[in-house]
Amino acid sequence: MRRRYQSDTSDTSDGSDRSDPYCIATASPEVTANTLICLINQASFLLGRQLQKLEQTFLEEGGFTERLYRERQARRQPQR
């Protein structure tokens, strides 16, 4: 699945529809389900990475929640 969609899909010289780059409309139910599962897994992975980065940024530069504020204060305290 990943190899199939690694390249730029903007080239429609092969007659493919740009509004359906994964060919879900014409694929079998099994292929459609597998494609959607792959896309959901990829989205979940990327969202997880984004959340990790946001947490790291909040810890380093400040945040809005009390938990992150305490972590930040702990980093500012001199080591005893």
N, C-alpha and C positions, 0 to 999 in steps of 0.2 A: 504494500500500500504506500509506504513512504517513498520508495523508489519511483513509483508511478507519478507522484505529484511533487517531486523535488524541483522539476524544471518549471519555468515560467509558463503559466497556462493562458497567457494573453494572446498567444498565437492561435488563431482560429482557422488557419489555412487547411486544416484537416477536416473542416466541416462541423466541428464541435460547436455547441452552443455556449457562449460566454456566460449566460445566466445560469447554466448548470454545469460547472467545470468538472464535477465528479460523476457526471452521467447518471445521476440517481433516477431521473425520470424514465430512462430506458433500461436500467439494470434489473437483473432478477431480484426477487425479494431477499435472497440470501446475501447477494453482493451489496445491495442497498443497506441491509442491516449491519453488515461488517464495516462498510464505509462509515456509516453514522456512528458506530461504536468507536472506530478509530478516531474520528473527529471529536467525539465527546471526551475520549481519553486524552487527546492532545490538548484540548481546551482546559481540562481539569489540571493537567500537568503545568500548563503555562500559568493558570490562575494561582496554583500553589507556589510557584516560583515568584510571582508578583507579590503575593502576601508575605513571603519570606523577606523579600527585598524591602517592602514597606515597613515591616517590623524592624529590620536592621536600621533603616534610615531613621525611624522614630527613636530608636534607642540611642543612636549617635547624635541626632540633631534635635531631639525633643519630640514629644507627642502629645496627644490629647487625653489619654487615659491615665488614671492614677497609677496603674501597674507600671506603665512605661515611665512615668515620672519618677517613681521610686527607683527603678533600675538606673535611670540617668543620674539621680542624686547619689546613688551608691558608687557610681563610677567617678564622681567628682570628689568624694571623700578621700582624704589621704589614707594610705594603707597604714594600719596599726600594727 
